Every structure is written in structure tokens, then in C-alpha cells.
Amino acid sequence: MACTQIDAIKQTKRFYNPRENINWTLIRFRHRVSQLRKKKLKYKNHSKVALRFRLTRFGWERLQSGRNASKKNLSIKKCNEKMKIKYVSRDDIKKFKFQMPSYVLRIRDSPVDYNPNIMRARKFLPSHFG
């Protein structure tokens, strides 16, 4: 009886080829998309990048690079300028996003008020404006 079951298993054949039913172009396309996304981000952040940024109630602050100004023989004024803490600019946000993808910085500007009475040009306009 055991021989007949083994013979039956050897004789059974699938009626379809599973590899033909897989959409390989879609799988390749999705793989390329994921590779491009992965390429945009750098998962190994630069050493001590997180230490140079801090979040305060006024916004994100950063320390400027090149703080070992004494080694670079910079003037005292330049050295003091390097030591100052500055706010994160729009250019820094791009670097930050690349180096530390786990952090999310959102640009939140103050709302723009288009009221003509607030603008500087209001002084030169006639008094009955509107």
C-alpha cells in the first residue's frame, strides 16, 4: 500500500505553473520604487547630528558646524559668531530630513495678512482707501 501512495504522488502533476501566474513586472516595479525611496533617505545619521539640534518653545535651534574655531585660527569675532545658537532655516530642514528621517520638522510660518492698511505702502495711498 505504501508503494502505491508513493507512485501516486510521483504521478500527480500540477495543472498550472505558479510562476506564470505571478505578475513579475508589477513586482519589479514595486521593488524599484522602494529602492528609490530608500535611496533618498540616509538611515545612518551623521554622528552627533542630534546633539546639534534642540527643540525649544520658540522653535528648532541649531549649533553651527565648525565650532572648534580656535583650531581654525579664526578671529575672535568669527569665533563668537560660530558659537552662537541659531534657528533652523529652510535649507537646514532638507539636511535634517536626509540625515535623521525619524525626526519630522514642519515649516510653520506665521499667517500672511494681506490687509492693505497694514502694508508700508499705505502711507503713500490716499486716506479714503477701499
Buried (B, 14 or more C-beta within 10 A) or exposed (E): EEEEEEEEEEEEEEEEEEEEEEEEEEEEEEEEEEEEEEEEEEEEBEEEBBEBBEEEEEEBBBBEEEEEBEEEEBEEEEBEEBEEEEEBEEEBBEBBBEBBEEBEBEEEEEEEEEEEEEEEEEEEEEEEEE
